[in-house]
Amino acid sequence: MAAGRLSFRNITALAPMVRVGTLPMRLLALDYGADVVYCEELIDMKMAQCQRVVNEVLQTVDFVAPDDRVMFRTCDREKDRVVFQMVTENTRVSSGLWEKDVAAIDVNMGCPKEYSTKGGMGAALLSNPDKIEAVKASFCFHAVHLFQLEETVGLVQRIEKTGVAAVAVHGRYTEERPRHPVHCDYIQAVAQAVSIPVIANGGSLDLVKTHANIEEFRKVTGASSVMLGRAAMWNMSVFSSQGPDPVEKVMDEYLKYAIRYDNHAFNTKYCLCQMLRDKVESPLGKQVQAAQTNAEISVAFGLQEFYLQMQEELQARRDSLQSDSQPDRPIIDGDVTTMAVKFERRKYPPQITPKMFLLEWSRKEKLEQPLYETVQRSQDRAFQSTVTVAGRKYRSSLWEKSKKFAEQAAAIVCLRVLGIPEGHIGEKDSSLVCKRKREGKMNGSLFKPGGGRSTEIL
Ligand SMILES: Cc1cc2nc3c(=O)[nH]c(=O)nc-3n(C[C@H](O)[C@H](O)[C@H](O)COP(=O)(O)O)c2cc1C
């Protein structure tokens, strides 16, 4: 742990929870009064392969895996409060990558899952105190499993000597399940035996149901601090000294963060389903389960206007960042010509698009039909298209919010570079697309019968 930045004395913390401890949940926990928030456990080897990307659109720092998945997303708001939980067995592991983005690092010695233990990580570390001592000092440990009392106390004392900042103790044995009562007396014995802060954990099911119970749990365990897992996952307002909020309000607040930070929809669904608990089969629960995108989830919660407004804000930020940084002239690199161009629908008559103009021109020139290839980047799911015309490629350096818009932008680049009319309002009339087509009156391969939404086709 980066000592000095974060104190583990007399705090309440959101426990590390796989799939739950992502950015929107962590921010929600801070809003409701948690002092410290742990992220979900992340495997050190996977993190080492990630690239650190400053996401200027979302105003976050993302750690992006080689397959483009965002493994860890964080933001300034939580910088001094977020604990990065790592699953590791590497005694030389370096925290350099995350050091400047998080307040502390926690080594998980509790994960009983096979993928952790067979690599000597997670709970397997507990039975290898030599290794624990060798894992870099200045970490904070989250130990889940208890052994016999003397063994547990002895182990935590050894951990203390490594110079860690705190130890979170989940008062259950390896073979016990979360439904078993927590052993407060064990946590108390550990708390009495060491001088570093002990964070009591494991009380969600039977002991901590309200904010007042947090203090009771702290007292009964004699611990310095309290960490909550499930009680917080079910209703984050348990951290609030103002009393609980109805879970419906908590879900709304959560969803707003999920939309604002472009949280992966499957993760959003998972967290909402944990909050719905026994209502997961209710009509709302079924709607959430059926949804595939954050947009669809927002409809289930009546937050579609918030969703649209947020998309507009993010797009405006994306546009201004892009236009600030990109020159408006073609850059040629090999067979690719790039230009900073955006497709602005309002600049074209309803039936006309640049793609349509490019297609007509290619036909007139007896060239092959333009070929569009589109990619989507993970950090903001924006699109970029490349169009191939007469063996050369054209693309816009500006990323668009949809595949259709990205294709139109690529078409504009090609048209501008080749000096071909693109069909926007106020442009000198060209004969490329005839008047009847412009008005959408033709039934042909280009237009839907009745002159319908031709832009759908192109
Ligand atoms: C959904 C879920 C995911 C969890 N993931 C992790 C994890 O990633 N790392 C970890 O050390 N513990 C993990 N745990 C254990 C919790 O951090 C905590 O120790 C446990 O839930 C007991 O606390 P509680 O009674 O307050 O829930 C997880 C627990 C739950 C319910």
The ligand as an SDF file (V2000), in Angstrom:
LIG
                    3D

 31 33  0  0  0  0  0  0  0  0999 V2000
  -20.0950  -11.8290   -5.4960 C   0  0  0  0  0  0  0  0  0  0  0  0
  -18.8700  -11.9260   -4.6200 C   0  0  0  0  0  0  0  0  0  0  0  0
  -17.6130  -11.8170   -5.1800 C   0  0  0  0  0  0  0  0  0  0  0  0
  -16.4630  -11.8780   -4.3780 C   0  0  0  0  0  0  0  0  0  0  0  0
  -15.2390  -11.6770   -4.9360 N   0  0  0  0  0  0  0  0  0  0  0  0
  -14.1370  -11.5630   -4.1480 C   0  0  0  0  0  0  0  0  0  0  0  0
  -12.8850  -11.1360   -4.6870 C   0  0  0  0  0  0  0  0  0  0  0  0
  -12.7660  -10.8270   -5.8710 O   0  0  0  0  0  0  0  0  0  0  0  0
  -11.8250  -11.0790   -3.8460 N   0  0  0  0  0  0  0  0  0  0  0  0
  -11.9180  -11.3840   -2.5110 C   0  0  0  0  0  0  0  0  0  0  0  0
  -10.9130  -11.3120   -1.7900 O   0  0  0  0  0  0  0  0  0  0  0  0
  -13.1070  -11.7390   -1.9670 N   0  0  0  0  0  0  0  0  0  0  0  0
  -14.2020  -11.8090   -2.7330 C   0  0  0  0  0  0  0  0  0  0  0  0
  -15.4250  -12.1000   -2.1910 N   0  0  0  0  0  0  0  0  0  0  0  0
  -15.5150  -12.2430   -0.7480 C   0  0  0  0  0  0  0  0  0  0  0  0
  -15.8770  -10.8740   -0.1100 C   0  0  0  0  0  0  0  0  0  0  0  0
  -14.8690   -9.9120   -0.3090 O   0  0  0  0  0  0  0  0  0  0  0  0
  -16.1390  -11.0240    1.3920 C   0  0  0  0  0  0  0  0  0  0  0  0
  -14.9580  -11.4970    1.9810 O   0  0  0  0  0  0  0  0  0  0  0  0
  -17.2810  -11.9770    1.6830 C   0  0  0  0  0  0  0  0  0  0  0  0
  -18.4050  -11.7130    0.8830 O   0  0  0  0  0  0  0  0  0  0  0  0
  -17.7130  -11.8810    3.1580 C   0  0  0  0  0  0  0  0  0  0  0  0
  -18.1420  -10.5860    3.4600 O   0  0  0  0  0  0  0  0  0  0  0  0
  -19.7190  -10.2400    3.6190 P   0  0  0  0  0  0  0  0  0  0  0  0
  -20.2670  -11.1540    4.6870 O   0  0  0  0  0  0  0  0  0  0  0  0
  -19.7530   -8.7970    4.0060 O   0  0  0  0  0  0  0  0  0  0  0  0
  -20.3540  -10.5190    2.3180 O   0  0  0  0  0  0  0  0  0  0  0  0
  -16.5870  -12.0850   -2.9770 C   0  0  0  0  0  0  0  0  0  0  0  0
  -17.8550  -12.2180   -2.4190 C   0  0  0  0  0  0  0  0  0  0  0  0
  -18.9930  -12.1290   -3.2060 C   0  0  0  0  0  0  0  0  0  0  0  0
  -20.3450  -12.2350   -2.5670 C   0  0  0  0  0  0  0  0  0  0  0  0
  1  2  1  0
  2  3  1  0
  2 30  2  0
  3  4  2  0
  4  5  1  0
  4 28  1  0
  5  6  2  0
  6  7  1  0
  6 13  1  0
  7  8  2  0
  7  9  1  0
  9 10  1  0
 10 11  2  0
 10 12  1  0
 12 13  2  0
 13 14  1  0
 14 15  1  0
 14 28  1  0
 15 16  1  0
 16 17  1  0
 16 18  1  0
 18 19  1  0
 18 20  1  0
 20 21  1  0
 20 22  1  0
 22 23  1  0
 23 24  1  0
 24 25  2  0
 24 26  1  0
 24 27  1  0
 28 29  2  0
 29 30  1  0
 30 31  1  0
M  END
$$$$
